């Protein structure tokens, strides 16, 4: 059994997290700020065409990314979350800390 992938997020004064349930192919956004939660949920439940890098810095191809289809697709979509929603992905913040302290 694989542990669920989780990453910390923040919006305004609120901390939260995104969790991926691989078994059910579902993304869950936990964030007290309703506006931020809704923006993140909408973005992470929608397919996106994202340019993916390959061999060089100039070698990109546009690929359809479905955030709920796999952890890999979710991680790619998360790299675009901030610019599309204002919800920041706190890659280095421990999720256990966020669960215990959901505010700054």
DRENTORKOL-3810 file (N, C-alpha, C; in nm, 4 decimals):
REM DRENTORKOL-3810
@n.u->0.0837; n.v->-0.1180; n.w->0.0000; ca.u->0.0000; ca.v->0.0000; ca.w->0.0000; c.u->0.0885; c.v->0.1249; c.w->0.0000
@n.u->0.0677; n.v->0.2115; n.w->-0.0966; ca.u->0.1450; ca.v->0.3348; ca.w->-0.1087; c.u->0.0830; c.v->0.4441; c.w->-0.0233
@n.u->0.1664; n.v->0.5223; n.w->0.0460; ca.u->0.1117; ca.v->0.6375; ca.w->0.1187; c.u->0.0610; c.v->0.7404; c.w->0.0182
@n.u->-0.0355; n.v->0.8201; n.w->0.0604; ca.u->-0.0890; ca.v->0.9223; ca.w->-0.0280; c.u->0.0133; c.v->1.0335; c.w->-0.0465
@n.u->0.0210; n.v->1.0856; n.w->-0.1688; ca.u->0.1056; ca.v->1.2007; ca.w->-0.1971; c.u->0.0378; c.v->1.3243; c.w->-0.1386
@n.u->0.1113; n.v->1.4052; n.w->-0.0653; ca.u->0.0598; ca.v->1.5295; ca.w->-0.0091; c.u->0.1630; c.v->1.6393; c.w->-0.0260
@n.u->0.1144; n.v->1.7611; n.w->-0.0477; ca.u->0.2027; ca.v->1.8775; ca.w->-0.0553; c.u->0.1301; c.v->1.9957; c.w->0.0081
@n.u->0.2055; n.v->2.0773; n.w->0.0795; ca.u->0.1491; ca.v->2.1941; ca.w->0.1466; c.u->0.1165; c.v->2.3034; c.w->0.0457
@n.u->0.0109; n.v->2.3803; n.w->0.0768; ca.u->-0.0271; ca.v->2.4956; ca.w->-0.0041; c.u->-0.0594; c.v->2.6112; c.w->0.0902
@n.u->-0.0661; n.v->2.7314; n.w->0.0351; ca.u->-0.1084; ca.v->2.8465; ca.w->0.1137; c.u->-0.1849; c.v->2.9430; c.w->0.0248
@n.u->-0.2758; n.v->3.0158; n.w->0.0890; ca.u->-0.3552; ca.v->3.1175; ca.w->0.0202; c.u->-0.3933; c.v->3.2212; c.w->0.1248
@n.u->-0.3517; n.v->3.3430; n.w->0.1039; ca.u->-0.3763; ca.v->3.4459; ca.w->0.2044; c.u->-0.3042; c.v->3.4102; c.w->0.3336
@n.u->-0.3766; n.v->3.4094; n.w->0.4430; ca.u->-0.3198; ca.v->3.3766; ca.w->0.5741; c.u->-0.3388; c.v->3.2302; c.w->0.6109
@n.u->-0.3909; n.v->3.1517; n.w->0.5194; ca.u->-0.4241; ca.v->3.0125; ca.w->0.5495; c.u->-0.3271; c.v->2.9143; c.w->0.4867
@n.u->-0.2923; n.v->2.8140; n.w->0.5635; ca.u->-0.2124; ca.v->2.7020; ca.w->0.5139; c.u->-0.3048; c.v->2.5835; c.w->0.4946
@n.u->-0.2699; n.v->2.4988; n.w->0.4011; ca.u->-0.3484; ca.v->2.3785; ca.w->0.3751; c.u->-0.2628; c.v->2.2797; c.w->0.3006
@n.u->-0.3276; n.v->2.1846; n.w->0.2356; ca.u->-0.2526; ca.v->2.0860; ca.w->0.1595; c.u->-0.3386; c.v->2.0242; c.w->0.0507
@n.u->-0.2705; n.v->1.9689; n.w->-0.0465; ca.u->-0.3329; ca.v->1.8923; ca.w->-0.1540; c.u->-0.2901; c.v->1.7480; c.w->-0.1326
@n.u->-0.3851; n.v->1.6584; n.w->-0.1410; ca.u->-0.3557; ca.v->1.5162; ca.w->-0.1214; c.u->-0.4098; c.v->1.4388; c.w->-0.2412
@n.u->-0.3339; n.v->1.3406; n.w->-0.2860; ca.u->-0.3755; ca.v->1.2591; ca.w->-0.4003; c.u->-0.4003; c.v->1.1162; c.w->-0.3554
@n.u->-0.5188; n.v->1.0671; n.w->-0.3843; ca.u->-0.5576; ca.v->0.9298; ca.w->-0.3538; c.u->-0.5415; c.v->0.8493; c.w->-0.4826
@n.u->-0.4309; n.v->0.7770; n.w->-0.4934; ca.u->-0.3986; ca.v->0.7025; ca.w->-0.6155; c.u->-0.5000; c.v->0.5924; c.w->-0.6447
@n.u->-0.5485; n.v->0.5290; n.w->-0.5413; ca.u->-0.6433; ca.v->0.4184; ca.w->-0.5595; c.u->-0.7731; c.v->0.4655; c.w->-0.6259
@n.u->-0.8216; n.v->0.5823; n.w->-0.5838; ca.u->-0.9471; ca.v->0.6357; ca.w->-0.6368; c.u->-0.9281; c.v->0.7438; c.w->-0.7422
@n.u->-0.8001; n.v->0.7760; n.w->-0.7739; ca.u->-0.7679; ca.v->0.8796; ca.w->-0.8730; c.u->-0.8405; c.v->1.0100; c.w->-0.8389
@n.u->-0.8183; n.v->1.0558; n.w->-0.7149; ca.u->-0.8887; ca.v->1.1738; ca.w->-0.6674; c.u->-0.7933; c.v->1.2696; c.w->-0.5971
@n.u->-0.8107; n.v->1.3974; n.w->-0.6270; ca.u->-0.7347; ca.v->1.5037; ca.w->-0.5622; c.u->-0.8248; c.v->1.5687; c.w->-0.4576
@n.u->-0.7722; n.v->1.5838; n.w->-0.3365; ca.u->-0.8450; ca.v->1.6487; ca.w->-0.2283; c.u->-0.7674; c.v->1.7736; c.w->-0.1876
@n.u->-0.8364; n.v->1.8872; n.w->-0.1810; ca.u->-0.7752; ca.v->2.0135; ca.w->-0.1378; c.u->-0.8316; c.v->2.0465; c.w->-0.0005
@n.u->-0.7429; n.v->2.0598; n.w->0.0971; ca.u->-0.7820; ca.v->2.0972; ca.w->0.2328; c.u->-0.7247; c.v->2.2366; c.w->0.2586
@n.u->-0.8135; n.v->2.3344; n.w->0.2682; ca.u->-0.7732; ca.v->2.4738; ca.w->0.2867; c.u->-0.8904; c.v->2.5484; c.w->0.3484
@n.u->-0.8674; n.v->2.6172; n.w->0.4613; ca.u->-0.9752; ca.v->2.6880; ca.w->0.5307; c.u->-1.0314; c.v->2.8023; c.w->0.4468
@n.u->-0.9492; n.v->2.8643; n.w->0.3645; ca.u->-0.9942; ca.v->2.9745; ca.w->0.2809; c.u->-1.0789; c.v->2.9180; c.w->0.1669
@n.u->-1.2078; n.v->2.9450; n.w->0.1714; ca.u->-1.3025; ca.v->2.8878; ca.w->0.0750; c.u->-1.2713; c.v->2.9290; c.w->-0.0694
@n.u->-1.2379; n.v->3.0546; n.w->-0.0890; ca.u->-1.2061; ca.v->3.1030; ca.w->-0.2240; c.u->-1.0844; c.v->3.0282; c.w->-0.2807
@n.u->-0.9784; n.v->3.0195; n.w->-0.2022; ca.u->-0.8578; ca.v->2.9499; ca.w->-0.2458; c.u->-0.8831; c.v->2.8020; c.w->-0.2705
@n.u->-0.9604; n.v->2.7402; n.w->-0.1808; ca.u->-0.9908; ca.v->2.5978; ca.w->-0.1969; c.u->-1.0672; c.v->2.5731; c.w->-0.3266
@n.u->-1.1664; n.v->2.6557; n.w->-0.3531; ca.u->-1.2453; ca.v->2.6385; ca.w->-0.4751; c.u->-1.1620; c.v->2.6593; c.w->-0.6005
@n.u->-1.0749; n.v->2.7607; n.w->-0.5992; ca.u->-0.9878; ca.v->2.7848; ca.w->-0.7146; c.u->-0.8959; c.v->2.6660; c.w->-0.7394
@n.u->-0.8341; n.v->2.6146; n.w->-0.6326; ca.u->-0.7430; ca.v->2.5008; ca.w->-0.6462; c.u->-0.8179; c.v->2.3767; c.w->-0.6935
@n.u->-0.9343; n.v->2.3495; n.w->-0.6347; ca.u->-1.0121; ca.v->2.2319; ca.w->-0.6755; c.u->-1.0515; c.v->2.2394; c.w->-0.8226
@n.u->-1.0959; n.v->2.3561; n.w->-0.8655; ca.u->-1.1360; ca.v->2.3717; ca.w->-1.0064; c.u->-1.0168; c.v->2.3484; c.w->-1.0986
@n.u->-0.9031; n.v->2.4114; n.w->-1.0662; ca.u->-0.7844; ca.v->2.3965; ca.w->-1.1499; c.u->-0.7363; c.v->2.2519; c.w->-1.1540
@n.u->-0.7371; n.v->2.1847; n.w->-1.0389; ca.u->-0.6839; ca.v->2.0479; ca.w->-1.0310; c.u->-0.7838; c.v->1.9410; c.w->-1.0748
@n.u->-0.9032; n.v->1.9830; n.w->-1.1147; ca.u->-0.9993; ca.v->1.8858; ca.w->-1.1678; c.u->-1.0224; c.v->1.9059; c.w->-1.3175
@n.u->-0.9415; n.v->1.9930; n.w->-1.3771; ca.u->-0.9542; ca.v->2.0269; ca.w->-1.5186; c.u->-0.8288; c.v->1.9836; c.w->-1.5947
@n.u->-0.8466; n.v->1.9340; n.w->-1.7161; ca.u->-0.7323; ca.v->1.8998; ca.w->-1.8012; c.u->-0.6679; c.v->2.0286; c.w->-1.8525
@n.u->-0.5348; n.v->2.0258; n.w->-1.8672; ca.u->-0.4608; ca.v->2.1428; ca.w->-1.9141; c.u->-0.3593; c.v->2.1003; c.w->-2.0201
@n.u->-0.3393; n.v->2.1871; n.w->-2.1179; ca.u->-0.2325; ca.v->2.1638; ca.w->-2.2145; c.u->-0.1109; c.v->2.2403; c.w->-2.1631
@n.u->-0.0049; n.v->2.1671; n.w->-2.1305; ca.u->0.1145; ca.v->2.2250; ca.w->-2.0700; c.u->0.2358; c.v->2.1868; c.w->-2.1530
@n.u->0.3232; n.v->2.2832; n.w->-2.1758; ca.u->0.4467; ca.v->2.2545; ca.w->-2.2490; c.u->0.5443; c.v->2.1843; c.w->-2.1562
@n.u->0.5848; n.v->2.0652; n.w->-2.1946; ca.u->0.6725; ca.v->1.9805; ca.w->-2.1143; c.u->0.8129; c.v->1.9822; c.w->-2.1748
@n.u->0.9167; n.v->2.0083; n.w->-2.0924; ca.u->1.0538; ca.v->2.0089; ca.w->-2.1449; c.u->1.1064; c.v->1.8682; c.w->-2.1707
@n.u->1.2025; n.v->1.8599; n.w->-2.2635; ca.u->1.2622; ca.v->1.7294; ca.w->-2.2956; c.u->1.4151; c.v->1.7390; c.w->-2.2921
@n.u->1.4811; n.v->1.7210; n.w->-2.4042; ca.u->1.6270; ca.v->1.7119; ca.w->-2.4106; c.u->1.7009; c.v->1.8420; c.w->-2.3783
@n.u->1.6516; n.v->1.9551; n.w->-2.4285; ca.u->1.7210; ca.v->2.0825; ca.w->-2.4094; c.u->1.6237; c.v->2.1868; c.w->-2.3560
@n.u->1.6762; n.v->2.3051; n.w->-2.3275; ca.u->1.5914; ca.v->2.4141; ca.w->-2.2796; c.u->1.4959; c.v->2.4658; c.w->-2.3870
@n.u->1.5218; n.v->2.4293; n.w->-2.5109; ca.u->1.4368; ca.v->2.4738; ca.w->-2.6211; c.u->1.3485; c.v->2.3629; c.w->-2.6765
@n.u->1.3557; n.v->2.2457; n.w->-2.6152; ca.u->1.2830; ca.v->2.1284; ca.w->-2.6647; c.u->1.1598; c.v->2.1024; c.w->-2.5777
@n.u->1.0470; n.v->2.1601; n.w->-2.6174; ca.u->0.9211; ca.v->2.1444; ca.w->-2.5455; c.u->0.8144; c.v->2.0883; c.w->-2.6383
@n.u->0.7243; n.v->2.0119; n.w->-2.5818; ca.u->0.6053; ca.v->1.9703; ca.w->-2.6557; c.u->0.4842; c.v->1.9945; c.w->-2.5677
@n.u->0.3761; n.v->2.0375; n.w->-2.6284; ca.u->0.2517; ca.v->2.0593; ca.w->-2.5540; c.u->0.1858; c.v->1.9236; c.w->-2.5321
@n.u->0.1555; n.v->1.8954; n.w->-2.4075; ca.u->0.0913; ca.v->1.7682; ca.w->-2.3718; c.u->-0.0314; c.v->1.7954; c.w->-2.2872
@n.u->-0.1318; n.v->1.7120; n.w->-2.3029; ca.u->-0.2535; ca.v->1.7234; ca.w->-2.2233; c.u->-0.2267; c.v->1.6592; c.w->-2.0876
@n.u->-0.2458; n.v->1.7355; n.w->-1.9804; ca.u->-0.2220; ca.v->1.6894; ca.w->-1.8445; c.u->-0.3560; c.v->1.6807; c.w->-1.7721
@n.u->-0.3822; n.v->1.5653; n.w->-1.7150; ca.u->-0.5032; ca.v->1.5408; ca.w->-1.6377; c.u->-0.4606; c.v->1.5237; c.w->-1.4914
@n.u->-0.4699; n.v->1.6297; n.w->-1.4088; ca.u->-0.4167; ca.v->1.6255; ca.w->-1.2725; c.u->-0.4664; c.v->1.5086; c.w->-1.1875
@n.u->-0.5855; n.v->1.4600; n.w->-1.2127; ca.u->-0.6382; ca.v->1.3527; ca.w->-1.1292; c.u->-0.6023; c.v->1.2129; c.w->-1.1800
@n.u->-0.5331; n.v->1.2042; n.w->-1.2924; ca.u->-0.5040; ca.v->1.0724; ca.w->-1.3494; c.u->-0.3844; c.v->1.0029; c.w->-1.2864
@n.u->-0.2877; n.v->1.0807; n.w->-1.2335; ca.u->-0.1684; ca.v->1.0198; ca.w->-1.1730; c.u->-0.0953; c.v->1.1224; c.w->-1.0874
@n.u->-0.0095; n.v->1.0739; n.w->-0.9998; ca.u->0.0720; ca.v->1.1637; ca.w->-0.9172; c.u->0.1612; c.v->1.2483; c.w->-1.0067
@n.u->0.2167; n.v->1.1893; n.w->-1.1129; ca.u->0.3049; ca.v->1.2629; ca.w->-1.2026; c.u->0.2315; c.v->1.3787; c.w->-1.2699
@n.u->0.1104; n.v->1.3538; n.w->-1.3200; ca.u->0.0338; ca.v->1.4618; ca.w->-1.3822; c.u->-0.0052; c.v->1.5676; c.w->-1.2791
@n.u->-0.0398; n.v->1.5250; n.w->-1.1583; ca.u->-0.0735; ca.v->1.6205; ca.w->-1.0533; c.u->0.0451; c.v->1.7114; c.w->-1.0236
@n.u->0.1639; n.v->1.6539; n.w->-1.0106; ca.u->0.2831; ca.v->1.7340; ca.w->-0.9814; c.u->0.3091; c.v->1.8371; c.w->-1.0906
@n.u->0.2892; n.v->1.7991; n.w->-1.2155; ca.u->0.3078; ca.v->1.8940; ca.w->-1.3263; c.u->0.2048; c.v->2.0061; c.w->-1.3155
@n.u->0.0796; n.v->1.9709; n.w->-1.2909; ca.u->-0.0257; ca.v->2.0723; ca.w->-1.2780; c.u->0.0030; c.v->2.1650; c.w->-1.1601
@n.u->0.0560; n.v->2.1113; n.w->-1.0508; ca.u->0.0870; ca.v->2.1934; ca.w->-0.9341; c.u->0.1912; c.v->2.3011; c.w->-0.9644
@n.u->0.2775; n.v->2.2764; n.w->-1.0634; ca.u->0.3766; ca.v->2.3785; ca.w->-1.0995; c.u->0.3111; c.v->2.4997; c.w->-1.1650
@n.u->0.1868; n.v->2.4863; n.w->-1.2071; ca.u->0.1140; ca.v->2.5968; ca.w->-1.2712; c.u->0.0034; c.v->2.6526; c.w->-1.1814
@n.u->-0.0124; n.v->2.5983; n.w->-1.0618; ca.u->-0.1226; ca.v->2.6378; ca.w->-0.9738; c.u->-0.1155; c.v->2.7849; c.w->-0.9349
@n.u->0.0013; n.v->2.8320; n.w->-0.8933; ca.u->0.0162; ca.v->2.9692; ca.w->-0.8462; c.u->-0.0236; c.v->3.0714; c.w->-0.9533
@n.u->0.0306; n.v->3.0561; n.w->-1.0736; ca.u->0.0044; ca.v->3.1567; ca.w->-1.1766; c.u->-0.1405; c.v->3.1566; c.w->-1.2232
@n.u->-0.2115; n.v->3.0467; n.w->-1.2049; ca.u->-0.3506; ca.v->3.0376; ca.w->-1.2503; c.u->-0.4532; c.v->3.0652; c.w->-1.1412
@n.u->-0.4154; n.v->3.0506; n.w->-1.0136; ca.u->-0.5137; ca.v->3.0628; ca.w->-0.9057; c.u->-0.4701; c.v->3.1532; c.w->-0.7906
@n.u->-0.3408; n.v->3.1799; n.w->-0.7788; ca.u->-0.2907; ca.v->3.2534; ca.w->-0.6634; c.u->-0.2677; c.v->3.1643; c.w->-0.5419
@n.u->-0.2947; n.v->3.0353; n.w->-0.5563; ca.u->-0.2681; ca.v->2.9391; ca.w->-0.4487; c.u->-0.1237; c.v->2.8926; c.w->-0.4637
@n.u->-0.0450; n.v->2.9125; n.w->-0.3582; ca.u->0.0981; ca.v->2.8821; ca.w->-0.3615; c.u->0.1244; c.v->2.7404; c.w->-0.3147
@n.u->0.2086; n.v->2.6685; n.w->-0.3870; ca.u->0.2497; ca.v->2.5347; ca.w->-0.3463; c.u->0.3782; c.v->2.5485; c.w->-0.2648
@n.u->0.3730; n.v->2.5054; n.w->-0.1399; ca.u->0.4865; ca.v->2.5138; ca.w->-0.0483; c.u->0.5604; c.v->2.3799; c.w->-0.0495
@n.u->0.6356; n.v->2.3550; n.w->-0.1547; ca.u->0.6997; ca.v->2.2246; ca.w->-0.1762; c.u->0.7832; c.v->2.1790; c.w->-0.0575
@n.u->0.8498; n.v->2.2728; n.w->0.0102; ca.u->0.9418; ca.v->2.2338; ca.w->0.1171; c.u->0.8793; c.v->2.2361; c.w->0.2567
@n.u->0.7568; n.v->2.2841; n.w->0.2711; ca.u->0.6924; ca.v->2.2892; ca.w->0.4030; c.u->0.6368; c.v->2.1505; c.w->0.4374
@n.u->0.6709; n.v->2.0965; n.w->0.5531; ca.u->0.6193; ca.v->1.9643; ca.w->0.5920; c.u->0.4670; c.v->1.9654; c.w->0.6087
@n.u->0.3993; n.v->1.8721; n.w->0.5460; ca.u->0.2532; ca.v->1.8658; ca.w->0.5513; c.u->0.2054; c.v->1.8398; c.w->0.6943
@n.u->0.2783; n.v->1.7617; n.w->0.7718; ca.u->0.2385; ca.v->1.7371; ca.w->0.9114; c.u->0.2353; c.v->1.8676; c.w->0.9909
@n.u->0.3285; n.v->1.9587; n.w->0.9629; ca.u->0.3292; ca.v->2.0891; ca.w->1.0286; c.u->0.2026; c.v->2.1667; c.w->0.9917
@n.u->0.1673; n.v->2.1644; n.w->0.8638; ca.u->0.0501; ca.v->2.2373; ca.w->0.8154; c.u->-0.0773; c.v->2.1819; c.w->0.8792
@n.u->-0.0861; n.v->2.0520; n.w->0.8931; ca.u->-0.2048; ca.v->1.9925; ca.w->0.9555; c.u->-0.2190; c.v->2.0373; c.w->1.1005
@n.u->-0.1079; n.v->2.0568; n.w->1.1689; ca.u->-0.1111; ca.v->2.1010; ca.w->1.3091; c.u->-0.1272; c.v->2.2519; c.w->1.3233
@n.u->-0.0789; n.v->2.3287; n.w->1.2233; ca.u->-0.0799; ca.v->2.4752; ca.w->1.2296; c.u->-0.1314; c.v->2.5324; c.w->1.0975
@n.u->-0.2634; n.v->2.5367; n.w->1.0770; ca.u->-0.3182; ca.v->2.5789; ca.w->0.9468; c.u->-0.3168; c.v->2.7289; c.w->0.9203
@n.u->-0.2495; n.v->2.8081; n.w->1.0048; ca.u->-0.2386; ca.v->2.9527; ca.w->0.9820; c.u->-0.0943; c.v->2.9946; c.w->1.0066
@n.u->-0.0553; n.v->3.1074; n.w->0.9485; ca.u->0.0784; ca.v->3.1627; ca.w->0.9718; c.u->0.0876; c.v->3.2145; c.w->1.1130
END
